[in-house]
């Protein structure tokens, strides 16, 4: 790749921004910009260029998995990478008065974002951890299972209004999808048993936490058991966020986080409120204190997540007597 412009002299440890599309990587380094292919050769060229420039931090926007190859290549080469949510990147661009949107503009914006994150006092929180191969494979299996379930639901919905001939075709497709689901779930079970057996045992000891929740937490929340309770709650999007300005005190709301994880934690909390004595007692205390049901459910989600986080951290199975103290209101 030919970079247009040069690296400013006298600047130590520059940062870079990489805008990712299916076919290309648009790279911005200082005033330099250029385009690489989003393939093995492009990743190698990207690594060589950024290593030669002694880049401190690279910011890459998450693009539905198209960024994965570049991120893994950079991490393997020891380059710090922050994979950011597209909404975060766009909000940053707007805050800088950047309203135009092209690949090169986005790469420059990500480079500017990298300059900010590189100097942030909590920089470590933004660095994307290296993804374990076993967890990455589990995530791919989880995604495929979700796709098959969605296709099966769609076919069932179509069958409601289909005629006899069309319904026969739909039934055939549903049988095929059922077969594929069985195969994928078998592969997931085997993979979990080989790589995440202990984590599954720990999570499975909690009433309310089922196979889909265990799969999602294991594949999509590798930080579980490694962060504090407040950090893990924010990561999932169940931590109440302040909305104050001056003398006004707004309502605390939950917002952001990992939607797929939050969805399964919600379902697990609903089941746990019905069947888990500790969680049921916690929920009922909140209702007795006058909390609305929705608020109590979110609080139950947060407490359940806190308990699961503590169990994995301490490598201890569910113990109702131990968790009675953890599941206190507040």
C-alpha atoms as a printed R data frame, in Angstrom:
    type eleno elety resid chain resno       x       y      z
1   ATOM     1    CA   UNK     A     1   0.000   0.000  0.000
2   ATOM     2    CA   UNK     A     2   1.258   3.490 -0.831
3   ATOM     3    CA   UNK     A     3   0.576   5.945  1.976
4   ATOM     4    CA   UNK     A     4  -0.233   9.501  0.941
5   ATOM     5    CA   UNK     A     5   1.642  11.908  3.182
6   ATOM     6    CA   UNK     A     6   4.235  11.127  5.815
7   ATOM     7    CA   UNK     A     7   4.569  10.473  9.514
8   ATOM     8    CA   UNK     A     8   5.184  13.666 11.436
9   ATOM     9    CA   UNK     A     9   8.740  13.928 12.687
10  ATOM    10    CA   UNK     A    10   9.490  13.971 16.390
11  ATOM    11    CA   UNK     A    11   6.240  12.224 17.364
12  ATOM    12    CA   UNK     A    12   6.680   9.171 19.573
13  ATOM    13    CA   UNK     A    13   4.444   6.136 19.396
14  ATOM    14    CA   UNK     A    14   1.782   7.255 16.915
15  ATOM    15    CA   UNK     A    15  -1.720   5.800 16.906
16  ATOM    16    CA   UNK     A    16  -3.716   4.471 13.981
17  ATOM    17    CA   UNK     A    17  -7.318   4.079 12.868
18  ATOM    18    CA   UNK     A    18  -8.557   1.284 10.607
19  ATOM    19    CA   UNK     A    19 -11.948   1.409  8.919
20  ATOM    20    CA   UNK     A    20 -13.041  -2.093  7.901
21  ATOM    21    CA   UNK     A    21 -15.292  -3.228  5.090
22  ATOM    22    CA   UNK     A    22 -15.809  -6.667  3.583
23  ATOM    23    CA   UNK     A    23 -13.045  -6.222  1.008
24  ATOM    24    CA   UNK     A    24 -10.848  -3.369  2.271
25  ATOM    25    CA   UNK     A    25  -8.993  -1.925  5.236
26  ATOM    26    CA   UNK     A    26  -8.681   1.867  5.117
27  ATOM    27    CA   UNK     A    27  -5.758   2.851  7.327
28  ATOM    28    CA   UNK     A    28  -4.918   6.267  8.764
29  ATOM    29    CA   UNK     A    29  -1.594   6.872 10.496
30  ATOM    30    CA   UNK     A    30  -0.880  10.511 11.399
31  ATOM    31    CA   UNK     A    31  -1.492  12.408  8.137
32  ATOM    32    CA   UNK     A    32  -0.959   9.248  6.085
33  ATOM    33    CA   UNK     A    33  -3.807   7.230  4.621
34  ATOM    34    CA   UNK     A    34  -4.149   4.260  2.322
35  ATOM    35    CA   UNK     A    35  -6.078   1.111  1.533
36  ATOM    36    CA   UNK     A    36  -5.256  -2.579  1.977
37  ATOM    37    CA   UNK     A    37  -7.139  -5.720  1.148
38  ATOM    38    CA   UNK     A    38  -9.111  -7.330  3.946
39  ATOM    39    CA   UNK     A    39  -7.383 -10.682  3.504
40  ATOM    40    CA   UNK     A    40  -4.324 -12.527  4.775
41  ATOM    41    CA   UNK     A    41  -1.937 -10.511  2.603
42  ATOM    42    CA   UNK     A    42  -3.552  -7.236  3.678
43  ATOM    43    CA   UNK     A    43  -3.336  -8.206  7.344
44  ATOM    44    CA   UNK     A    44   0.364  -9.009  6.958
45  ATOM    45    CA   UNK     A    45   1.003  -5.659  5.257
46  ATOM    46    CA   UNK     A    46  -0.964  -3.872  7.974
47  ATOM    47    CA   UNK     A    47   1.048  -5.530 10.731
48  ATOM    48    CA   UNK     A    48   4.360  -4.765  9.009
49  ATOM    49    CA   UNK     A    49   3.447  -1.117  8.483
50  ATOM    50    CA   UNK     A    50   2.197  -0.490 12.008
51  ATOM    51    CA   UNK     A    51   5.077  -2.366 13.630
52  ATOM    52    CA   UNK     A    52   7.573  -0.357 11.565
53  ATOM    53    CA   UNK     A    53   5.911   2.858 12.753
54  ATOM    54    CA   UNK     A    54   5.964   1.576 16.367
55  ATOM    55    CA   UNK     A    55   2.266   2.289 16.693
56  ATOM    56    CA   UNK     A    56   1.000   2.506 20.260
57  ATOM    57    CA   UNK     A    57  -2.727   1.830 19.774
58  ATOM    58    CA   UNK     A    58  -4.972   0.890 16.864
59  ATOM    59    CA   UNK     A    59  -8.705   1.611 16.934
60  ATOM    60    CA   UNK     A    60 -10.886  -0.570 14.713
61  ATOM    61    CA   UNK     A    61 -14.646  -0.317 14.371
62  ATOM    62    CA   UNK     A    62 -16.580  -3.560 14.850
63  ATOM    63    CA   UNK     A    63 -18.225  -4.497 11.550
64  ATOM    64    CA   UNK     A    64 -20.101  -7.731 12.098
65  ATOM    65    CA   UNK     A    65 -17.000  -9.926 12.115
66  ATOM    66    CA   UNK     A    66 -15.217  -8.524  9.048
67  ATOM    67    CA   UNK     A    67 -12.676  -6.963 11.406
68  ATOM    68    CA   UNK     A    68 -11.795 -10.262 13.133
69  ATOM    69    CA   UNK     A    69  -8.903 -11.279 10.883
70  ATOM    70    CA   UNK     A    70  -7.151  -7.924 11.163
71  ATOM    71    CA   UNK     A    71  -7.672  -7.779 14.926
72  ATOM    72    CA   UNK     A    72  -6.268 -11.280 15.452
73  ATOM    73    CA   UNK     A    73  -3.260 -10.562 13.214
74  ATOM    74    CA   UNK     A    74  -2.448  -7.350 15.087
75  ATOM    75    CA   UNK     A    75  -2.853  -8.963 18.492
76  ATOM    76    CA   UNK     A    76  -0.640 -11.888 17.473
77  ATOM    77    CA   UNK     A    77   2.027  -9.341 16.535
78  ATOM    78    CA   UNK     A    78   1.761  -7.643 19.933
79  ATOM    79    CA   UNK     A    79  -0.043  -4.514 18.729
80  ATOM    80    CA   UNK     A    80  -2.627  -3.096 21.150
81  ATOM    81    CA   UNK     A    81  -6.089  -2.962 19.557
82  ATOM    82    CA   UNK     A    82  -9.301  -1.309 20.727
83  ATOM    83    CA   UNK     A    83 -12.329  -2.663 18.875
84  ATOM    84    CA   UNK     A    84 -15.074  -0.058 19.343
85  ATOM    85    CA   UNK     A    85 -18.810  -0.063 18.793
86  ATOM    86    CA   UNK     A    86 -19.843   1.782 15.584
87  ATOM    87    CA   UNK     A    87 -22.167   3.984 17.652
88  ATOM    88    CA   UNK     A    88 -19.251   5.048 19.861
89  ATOM    89    CA   UNK     A    89 -17.170   5.912 16.813
90  ATOM    90    CA   UNK     A    90 -20.008   7.880 15.212
91  ATOM    91    CA   UNK     A    91 -20.757   9.770 18.423
92  ATOM    92    CA   UNK     A    92 -17.085  10.680 18.687
93  ATOM    93    CA   UNK     A    93 -17.106  11.930 15.083
94  ATOM    94    CA   UNK     A    94 -20.158  14.106 15.762
95  ATOM    95    CA   UNK     A    95 -18.535  15.516 18.897
96  ATOM    96    CA   UNK     A    96 -15.602  16.589 16.698
97  ATOM    97    CA   UNK     A    97 -17.965  18.214 14.206
98  ATOM    98    CA   UNK     A    98 -17.307  15.562 11.563
99  ATOM    99    CA   UNK     A    99 -20.576  14.970  9.739
100 ATOM   100    CA   UNK     A   100 -19.287  13.531  6.463
101 ATOM   101    CA   UNK     A   101 -18.898   9.774  6.241
102 ATOM   102    CA   UNK     A   102 -16.521   8.055  3.847
103 ATOM   103    CA   UNK     A   103 -14.057   5.234  4.423
104 ATOM   104    CA   UNK     A   104 -11.099   7.615  4.573
105 ATOM   105    CA   UNK     A   105 -12.919  10.066  6.837
106 ATOM   106    CA   UNK     A   106 -13.900   7.212  9.139
107 ATOM   107    CA   UNK     A   107 -10.285   5.996  9.292
108 ATOM   108    CA   UNK     A   108  -9.085   9.489 10.261
109 ATOM   109    CA   UNK     A   109 -11.799   9.739 12.900
110 ATOM   110    CA   UNK     A   110 -10.775   6.383 14.349
111 ATOM   111    CA   UNK     A   111  -7.160   7.572 14.396
112 ATOM   112    CA   UNK     A   112  -8.245  10.656 16.384
113 ATOM   113    CA   UNK     A   113 -10.267   8.395 18.686
114 ATOM   114    CA   UNK     A   114  -7.129   6.280 19.199
115 ATOM   115    CA   UNK     A   115  -5.197   9.410 20.223
116 ATOM   116    CA   UNK     A   116  -7.770  10.003 22.971
117 ATOM   117    CA   UNK     A   117  -7.960   6.413 24.207
118 ATOM   118    CA   UNK     A   118  -4.173   5.990 24.204
119 ATOM   119    CA   UNK     A   119  -3.874   8.790 26.792
120 ATOM   120    CA   UNK     A   120  -6.924   7.802 28.821
121 ATOM   121    CA   UNK     A   121  -6.206   7.019 32.477
122 ATOM   122    CA   UNK     A   122  -8.336   3.860 32.116
123 ATOM   123    CA   UNK     A   123  -6.821   2.901 28.792
124 ATOM   124    CA   UNK     A   124  -6.670  -0.777 29.731
125 ATOM   125    CA   UNK     A   125 -10.463  -1.035 29.814
126 ATOM   126    CA   UNK     A   126 -10.658  -0.190 26.120
127 ATOM   127    CA   UNK     A   127  -8.033  -2.648 24.903
128 ATOM   128    CA   UNK     A   128  -9.627  -5.672 23.259
129 ATOM   129    CA   UNK     A   129  -8.418  -8.850 25.000
130 ATOM   130    CA   UNK     A   130  -6.901 -11.585 22.891
131 ATOM   131    CA   UNK     A   131  -9.650 -14.009 21.939
132 ATOM   132    CA   UNK     A   132  -8.985 -17.624 22.847
133 ATOM   133    CA   UNK     A   133  -9.311 -19.907 19.801
134 ATOM   134    CA   UNK     A   134 -11.627 -22.260 21.704
135 ATOM   135    CA   UNK     A   135 -13.907 -19.396 22.728
136 ATOM   136    CA   UNK     A   136 -13.906 -17.972 19.206
137 ATOM   137    CA   UNK     A   137 -14.970 -21.353 17.808
138 ATOM   138    CA   UNK     A   138 -17.697 -21.606 20.445
139 ATOM   139    CA   UNK     A   139 -18.924 -18.161 19.434
140 ATOM   140    CA   UNK     A   140 -19.134 -19.262 15.810
141 ATOM   141    CA   UNK     A   141 -21.143 -22.339 16.799
142 ATOM   142    CA   UNK     A   142 -23.425 -20.167 18.919
143 ATOM   143    CA   UNK     A   143 -24.002 -17.787 16.008
144 ATOM   144    CA   UNK     A   144 -24.816 -20.673 13.692
145 ATOM   145    CA   UNK     A   145 -27.270 -22.122 16.208
146 ATOM   146    CA   UNK     A   146 -28.983 -18.730 16.452
147 ATOM   147    CA   UNK     A   147 -29.240 -18.499 12.659
148 ATOM   148    CA   UNK     A   148 -30.816 -21.951 12.435
149 ATOM   149    CA   UNK     A   149 -33.310 -21.122 15.180
150 ATOM   150    CA   UNK     A   150 -34.273 -17.895 13.395
151 ATOM   151    CA   UNK     A   151 -34.765 -19.751 10.102
152 ATOM   152    CA   UNK     A   152 -36.886 -22.384 11.844
153 ATOM   153    CA   UNK     A   153 -39.102 -19.717 13.421
154 ATOM   154    CA   UNK     A   154 -39.486 -18.014 10.035
155 ATOM   155    CA   UNK     A   155 -40.548 -21.291  8.382
156 ATOM   156    CA   UNK     A   156 -43.067 -21.980 11.142
157 ATOM   157    CA   UNK     A   157 -44.531 -18.508 10.661
158 ATOM   158    CA   UNK     A   158 -44.846 -19.096  6.914
159 ATOM   159    CA   UNK     A   159 -46.651 -22.391  7.451
160 ATOM   160    CA   UNK     A   160 -49.572 -20.615  9.153
161 ATOM   161    CA   UNK     A   161 -50.687 -19.071  5.855
162 ATOM   162    CA   UNK     A   162 -49.391 -21.678  3.419
163 ATOM   163    CA   UNK     A   163 -51.488 -23.986  1.279
164 ATOM   164    CA   UNK     A   164 -51.107 -27.793  1.383
165 ATOM   165    CA   UNK     A   165 -48.393 -27.990 -1.268
166 ATOM   166    CA   UNK     A   166 -46.361 -25.096  0.143
167 ATOM   167    CA   UNK     A   167 -46.758 -26.526  3.645
168 ATOM   168    CA   UNK     A   168 -45.201 -29.808  2.559
169 ATOM   169    CA   UNK     A   169 -42.163 -27.905  1.326
170 ATOM   170    CA   UNK     A   170 -42.023 -25.925  4.570
171 ATOM   171    CA   UNK     A   171 -42.265 -29.114  6.639
172 ATOM   172    CA   UNK     A   172 -39.339 -30.580  4.696
173 ATOM   173    CA   UNK     A   173 -37.233 -27.491  5.386
174 ATOM   174    CA   UNK     A   174 -38.159 -27.568  9.084
175 ATOM   175    CA   UNK     A   175 -37.068 -31.214  9.293
176 ATOM   176    CA   UNK     A   176 -33.739 -30.300  7.706
177 ATOM   177    CA   UNK     A   177 -33.301 -27.381 10.105
178 ATOM   178    CA   UNK     A   178 -34.133 -29.634 13.061
179 ATOM   179    CA   UNK     A   179 -31.461 -32.062 11.908
180 ATOM   180    CA   UNK     A   180 -28.895 -29.279 11.547
181 ATOM   181    CA   UNK     A   181 -29.830 -27.888 14.954
182 ATOM   182    CA   UNK     A   182 -29.265 -31.292 16.498
183 ATOM   183    CA   UNK     A   183 -25.839 -31.546 14.852
184 ATOM   184    CA   UNK     A   184 -24.793 -28.038 15.937
185 ATOM   185    CA   UNK     A   185 -26.005 -28.562 19.497
186 ATOM   186    CA   UNK     A   186 -24.062 -31.824 19.629
187 ATOM   187    CA   UNK     A   187 -20.930 -29.997 18.496
188 ATOM   188    CA   UNK     A   188 -21.533 -27.276 21.070
189 ATOM   189    CA   UNK     A   189 -21.977 -29.844 23.840
190 ATOM   190    CA   UNK     A   190 -18.765 -31.620 22.835
191 ATOM   191    CA   UNK     A   191 -16.823 -28.348 22.570
192 ATOM   192    CA   UNK     A   192 -18.056 -27.149 25.958
193 ATOM   193    CA   UNK     A   193 -17.132 -30.485 27.506
194 ATOM   194    CA   UNK     A   194 -13.596 -30.334 26.072
195 ATOM   195    CA   UNK     A   195 -12.813 -26.678 26.719
196 ATOM   196    CA   UNK     A   196 -15.242 -25.166 29.238
197 ATOM   197    CA   UNK     A   197 -16.373 -28.109 31.356
198 ATOM   198    CA   UNK     A   198 -15.696 -26.481 34.731
199 ATOM   199    CA   UNK     A   199 -17.391 -23.214 33.803
200 ATOM   200    CA   UNK     A   200 -20.447 -25.114 32.604
201 ATOM   201    CA   UNK     A   201 -20.546 -27.086 35.865
202 ATOM   202    CA   UNK     A   202 -20.408 -23.906 37.920
203 ATOM   203    CA   UNK     A   203 -23.110 -22.074 35.968
204 ATOM   204    CA   UNK     A   204 -25.302 -25.156 35.680
205 ATOM   205    CA   UNK     A   205 -25.470 -25.412 39.475
206 ATOM   206    CA   UNK     A   206 -27.691 -22.299 39.603
207 ATOM   207    CA   UNK     A   207 -31.459 -22.769 39.266
208 ATOM   208    CA   UNK     A   208 -32.638 -20.539 36.437
209 ATOM   209    CA   UNK     A   209 -29.443 -20.712 34.398
210 ATOM   210    CA   UNK     A   210 -30.090 -23.014 31.456
211 ATOM   211    CA   UNK     A   211 -28.036 -24.318 28.518
212 ATOM   212    CA   UNK     A   212 -28.588 -21.285 26.252
213 ATOM   213    CA   UNK     A   213 -27.618 -18.887 29.039
214 ATOM   214    CA   UNK     A   214 -24.509 -20.943 29.814
215 ATOM   215    CA   UNK     A   215 -23.550 -21.026 26.127
216 ATOM   216    CA   UNK     A   216 -24.021 -17.276 25.676
217 ATOM   217    CA   UNK     A   217 -22.192 -16.297 28.861
218 ATOM   218    CA   UNK     A   218 -19.292 -18.585 27.993
219 ATOM   219    CA   UNK     A   219 -18.979 -17.505 24.362
220 ATOM   220    CA   UNK     A   220 -19.920 -13.821 24.518
221 ATOM   221    CA   UNK     A   221 -18.843 -12.768 28.025
222 ATOM   222    CA   UNK     A   222 -15.268 -14.025 28.579
223 ATOM   223    CA   UNK     A   223 -14.833 -11.301 31.222
224 ATOM   224    CA   UNK     A   224 -17.231 -13.103 33.581
225 ATOM   225    CA   UNK     A   225 -15.332 -13.956 36.749
226 ATOM   226    CA   UNK     A   226 -12.461 -11.604 35.848
227 ATOM   227    CA   UNK     A   227 -14.011  -8.193 36.537
228 ATOM   228    CA   UNK     A   228 -15.589  -6.524 39.547
229 ATOM   229    CA   UNK     A   229 -19.365  -6.562 39.958
230 ATOM   230    CA   UNK     A   230 -19.825  -2.959 38.828
231 ATOM   231    CA   UNK     A   231 -17.659  -3.442 35.755
232 ATOM   232    CA   UNK     A   232 -19.418  -6.634 34.687
233 ATOM   233    CA   UNK     A   233 -22.831  -4.988 35.173
234 ATOM   234    CA   UNK     A   234 -21.823  -2.053 32.957
235 ATOM   235    CA   UNK     A   235 -20.402  -4.396 30.344
236 ATOM   236    CA   UNK     A   236 -23.694  -6.272 30.061
237 ATOM   237    CA   UNK     A   237 -25.814  -3.113 30.316
238 ATOM   238    CA   UNK     A   238 -27.652  -3.723 33.587
239 ATOM   239    CA   UNK     A   239 -25.959  -1.028 35.675
240 ATOM   240    CA   UNK     A   240 -28.113   2.034 36.443
241 ATOM   241    CA   UNK     A   241 -26.567   5.109 34.830
242 ATOM   242    CA   UNK     A   242 -26.904   8.601 36.279
243 ATOM   243    CA   UNK     A   243 -28.837  11.289 34.374
244 ATOM   244    CA   UNK     A   244 -28.225  14.419 36.462
245 ATOM   245    CA   UNK     A   245 -27.628  17.995 35.390
246 ATOM   246    CA   UNK     A   246 -27.238  20.874 37.799
247 ATOM   247    CA   UNK     A   247 -29.934  20.622 40.447
248 ATOM   248    CA   UNK     A   248 -31.948  18.158 38.371
249 ATOM   249    CA   UNK     A   249 -31.727  14.529 39.356
250 ATOM   250    CA   UNK     A   250 -33.015  12.349 36.550
251 ATOM   251    CA   UNK     A   251 -34.087   8.734 36.741
252 ATOM   252    CA   UNK     A   252 -31.333   6.146 36.642
253 ATOM   253    CA   UNK     A   253 -31.608   3.988 33.546
254 ATOM   254    CA   UNK     A   254 -29.815   0.965 32.130
255 ATOM   255    CA   UNK     A   255 -28.476   1.455 28.629
256 ATOM   256    CA   UNK     A   256 -25.962   0.011 26.188
257 ATOM   257    CA   UNK     A   257 -23.962  -3.128 26.850
258 ATOM   258    CA   UNK     A   258 -24.023  -6.479 25.080
259 ATOM   259    CA   UNK     A   259 -27.593  -7.012 23.956
260 ATOM   260    CA   UNK     A   260 -27.298 -10.761 23.324
261 ATOM   261    CA   UNK     A   261 -25.904 -11.357 26.811
262 ATOM   262    CA   UNK     A   262 -28.459  -9.065 28.436
263 ATOM   263    CA   UNK     A   263 -31.302 -10.956 26.727
264 ATOM   264    CA   UNK     A   264 -30.283 -14.323 28.179
265 ATOM   265    CA   UNK     A   265 -29.608 -12.830 31.623
266 ATOM   266    CA   UNK     A   266 -33.149 -11.402 31.520
267 ATOM   267    CA   UNK     A   267 -34.664 -14.812 30.763
268 ATOM   268    CA   UNK     A   268 -32.480 -16.457 33.408
269 ATOM   269    CA   UNK     A   269 -33.571 -13.880 35.995
270 ATOM   270    CA   UNK     A   270 -37.258 -14.444 35.188
271 ATOM   271    CA   UNK     A   271 -36.853 -18.197 35.662
272 ATOM   272    CA   UNK     A   272 -34.724 -17.722 38.789
273 ATOM   273    CA   UNK     A   273 -37.337 -15.444 40.378
274 ATOM   274    CA   UNK     A   274 -39.831 -18.306 40.051
275 ATOM   275    CA   UNK     A   275 -37.634 -21.272 40.965
276 ATOM   276    CA   UNK     A   276 -34.591 -19.995 42.896
277 ATOM   277    CA   UNK     A   277 -35.365 -19.232 46.544
278 ATOM   278    CA   UNK     A   278 -32.558 -16.691 46.919
279 ATOM   279    CA   UNK     A   279 -33.523 -14.702 43.834
280 ATOM   280    CA   UNK     A   280 -37.230 -14.954 44.606
281 ATOM   281    CA   UNK     A   281 -36.663 -13.554 48.114
282 ATOM   282    CA   UNK     A   282 -34.543 -10.723 46.688
283 ATOM   283    CA   UNK     A   283 -37.194  -9.822 44.115
284 ATOM   284    CA   UNK     A   284 -40.045  -9.932 46.638
285 ATOM   285    CA   UNK     A   285 -38.139  -7.662 49.047
286 ATOM   286    CA   UNK     A   286 -37.813  -5.066 46.302
287 ATOM   287    CA   UNK     A   287 -41.526  -5.258 45.503
288 ATOM   288    CA   UNK     A   288 -42.377  -4.938 49.203
289 ATOM   289    CA   UNK     A   289 -40.179  -1.823 49.318
290 ATOM   290    CA   UNK     A   290 -42.354  -0.266 46.590
291 ATOM   291    CA   UNK     A   291 -40.101  -0.796 43.597
292 ATOM   292    CA   UNK     A   292 -41.874  -1.158 40.220
293 ATOM   293    CA   UNK     A   293 -41.748  -4.655 38.746
294 ATOM   294    CA   UNK     A   294 -39.534  -3.634 35.831
295 ATOM   295    CA   UNK     A   295 -37.031  -2.038 38.210
296 ATOM   296    CA   UNK     A   296 -37.078  -5.140 40.419
297 ATOM   297    CA   UNK     A   297 -36.475  -7.426 37.437
298 ATOM   298    CA   UNK     A   298 -33.478  -5.387 36.252
299 ATOM   299    CA   UNK     A   299 -32.123  -5.418 39.809
300 ATOM   300    CA   UNK     A   300 -32.578  -9.205 39.872
301 ATOM   301    CA   UNK     A   301 -30.673  -9.458 36.581
302 ATOM   302    CA   UNK     A   302 -27.836  -7.432 38.071
303 ATOM   303    CA   UNK     A   303 -27.746  -9.528 41.255
304 ATOM   304    CA   UNK     A   304 -27.819 -12.801 39.344
305 ATOM   305    CA   UNK     A   305 -24.945 -11.587 37.187
306 ATOM   306    CA   UNK     A   306 -23.053 -10.515 40.324
307 ATOM   307    CA   UNK     A   307 -23.511 -13.979 41.840
308 ATOM   308    CA   UNK     A   308 -22.402 -15.768 38.662
309 ATOM   309    CA   UNK     A   309 -19.389 -13.473 38.440
310 ATOM   310    CA   UNK     A   310 -18.423 -14.290 42.042
311 ATOM   311    CA   UNK     A   311 -18.903 -18.036 41.491
312 ATOM   312    CA   UNK     A   312 -16.559 -18.084 38.505
313 ATOM   313    CA   UNK     A   313 -14.062 -15.839 40.250
314 ATOM   314    CA   UNK     A   314 -13.931 -18.105 43.307
315 ATOM   315    CA   UNK     A   315 -14.499 -21.335 41.337
316 ATOM   316    CA   UNK     A   316 -17.289 -22.362 43.712
317 ATOM   317    CA   UNK     A   317 -20.586 -24.062 42.984
318 ATOM   318    CA   UNK     A   318 -23.908 -22.463 43.913
319 ATOM   319    CA   UNK     A   319 -24.447 -22.375 47.667
320 ATOM   320    CA   UNK     A   320 -27.749 -20.817 48.736
321 ATOM   321    CA   UNK     A   321 -26.503 -20.070 52.270
322 ATOM   322    CA   UNK     A   322 -23.457 -18.255 50.886
323 ATOM   323    CA   UNK     A   323 -25.388 -16.245 48.343
324 ATOM   324    CA   UNK     A   324 -28.095 -15.095 50.726
325 ATOM   325    CA   UNK     A   325 -25.742 -12.305 51.816
326 ATOM   326    CA   UNK     A   326 -24.770 -11.454 48.238
327 ATOM   327    CA   UNK     A   327 -28.386 -11.106 47.134
328 ATOM   328    CA   UNK     A   328 -29.283  -8.262 49.459
329 ATOM   329    CA   UNK     A   329 -31.001  -5.190 48.005
330 ATOM   330    CA   UNK     A   330 -28.735  -2.367 46.877
